[in-house]
Amino acid sequence: MAESKPTSNNKDLTECGICLCTIEEPKALPCLHTFCLKCLTQWAEGKKDTIRCPVCVQDFSIPADGVKAFRTNFFINTLKDRQATAMTIQSRDTVVPCASCGAVDERVEGYCSGCGGFICGGCIAMHSKLKTFSSHNVIPCEDLKSGKVDIRNLSQKQYCKIHEEQVVRFYCETCGVLTCRDCTVVDHPTSSHNLVNLESASKGHKKEIEQLIQGCDAIKIKTYDALKEIDSVADQLVKNTATAEAGIDESFNEAMKLLEDSRNQLKGELTKVASVRQKHLDAQKDEVMIQQTRLQTALQMANEVVKTGSDYDLALIYTSLKTNLAELRDVKLASVDKQKAAVHFKSAHIGQETAQRLGSVLVKQSKEGVGVWKLDRSFGDVWAEKLKYGRGVAITQEGDIAVADKEDSAVKIFKKDGQFKSSTEVSRGAFNVVVSSDGTLFVTNQTASVNIYDRKGNKKRQFPTKSPDNVSSDAQDTAHYGLAMDNYNNLLVGETTQKYISKHHLDGTHITSFKVRIKPLFISVSLDGKIFVSGCYGTDVHSLNENGVHLQTLKPPPGSGWSPYGMCCTSTNEIYISNNSSGVIYCYSAETGAYIGCVTKDVSNPTGLTLMDDEETLVVVETNRMKIFKLQK
């Protein structure tokens, strides 16, 4: 991964971030990034209410009068004029009209602040003789060219836009605008407005801006450190992932060729875990770089206007500059989670007769406990007519939410925002649903078969389960409820009348069956291959190995009622269990069975739950409601 480097401090503020040419008719967004009016107008085409800054990707409301109503950045025009002046000084042969007499056949010899431009030798002589020009400050071109006088210190009188013959001399602190003498009589009377001499106001503004610059400079340093730390963690993640992959290969080379599928499965798990964590790091890096870009532009413009801008320039940009710097100074950067690089491989003993896998991909939790899950949105009344008695839930390949509706005998598909999308009818109720990688729906209900539907809801076929040898089988007396997909893309089907789990390929072909101690109403498979079974209605949660051998019994925390329903496993080898009786979702270690903590209490009679692919979004079904929780970073 390439190391992040600080943005150059020498970015030309007069360059448009869209066309990359010198800005014409500069229009500034509230973030201070400035663009040509024409470019910004084209950028906003097709957008009704908001426009996204092309540089820092912030969204801003478009004024009622359109893009042209965004504030004009007059300071950019000052910088452009300064650049043009510098070119004139360096190229003495350039024909420039005298700002005093207008002559073009005489070489200009100096710059006059009073005339606002270069003047010829004759006018310079006249300036020294006539009293009229006594207030004009003339600087010889040679002094400017040699650097004796800094061109950035050139200034000229600025005239009022309302009273065009009057020079602006005051700053109205009440209104935050520049005023001339005539303005103070009608529009900004001293009786009700606080008027300050422009020079005095500028000194106060500079002091205030300089203090904000200091605060933002500290944040800017933190963005560099944060980016460096993110890159370091990301590099370590890559190294550890490579080491883990090498360990997988080394262990596999000692195994029989029959374990080829296990190696591929482990690499897939490793890639998924590393991908999820890399996405987290990339998202945090993007946020920090956006802050860095905003800080860079704001600080560059602030430093430039404080050091070289005229009083007029500073007064025009003061309010928006102050707002941005104050906001940026108070930015709180999220801490970098170094545990995102904690990915390792634990080898299994290849000689064991029961070994079906080379080992396990091990990860460390980023934080102690289960983190903080916050309710993001809830869908209740909107669902009342669409969802009657929801149970199992799964996420489709499009990111939609599939819910098995027992009362309506259907699988209902909803979008992330809760909008109803489609319904697939299932005979005799629908209890659990699983979605394969190609979008196929597998559904269990109170029949002897598992139903298979394509992604459009058309029924493709169905297949029966098969009881193990130690269970008497009666096809008339089976009721399928539990359903899950293991780490080899095999289906695990729970039969509740005779209490067994039947394992099948996705085409329905039977693989094996084994008896369980409780009714398998809900099933989930952990990262290390353990099978978890929930029997609801006051039973415990049991964990089994891949051959159905009982390993542990997960019991509720002390003082809690216990009626476990839906479950889901995480890429950090944890299992979330919904407790229907107490309205709580718990978290346990899939490896040890130890209780870790409470995920959320903000639920009521939860029945089914699942995690979206980002593992930062938890979907919980409450009979005819659904709640979406977000993991807080």
PyMOL commands that set and color helices and strands:
alter all, ss='L'
color gray80, all
select helices_A, chain A and resi 37-43+67-69+74-90+121-129+131-133+141-146+151-153+183-186+198-253+257-308+311-329+338-341+381-383+475-477
alter helices_A, ss='H'
color red, helices_A
select strands_A, chain A and resi 26-28+34-36+50-52+59-61+108-112+117-120+138-140+170-172+177-179+195-197+343-347+359-363+372-379+390-395+401-405+410-414+420-425+432-435+441-444+449-453+459-464+480-485+491-495+500-504+510-515+522-525+531-534+541-544+550-554+564-569+574-579+584-589+595-600+608-611+617-622+625-632
alter strands_A, ss='S'
color yellow, strands_A
deselect
rebuild
show_as cartoon
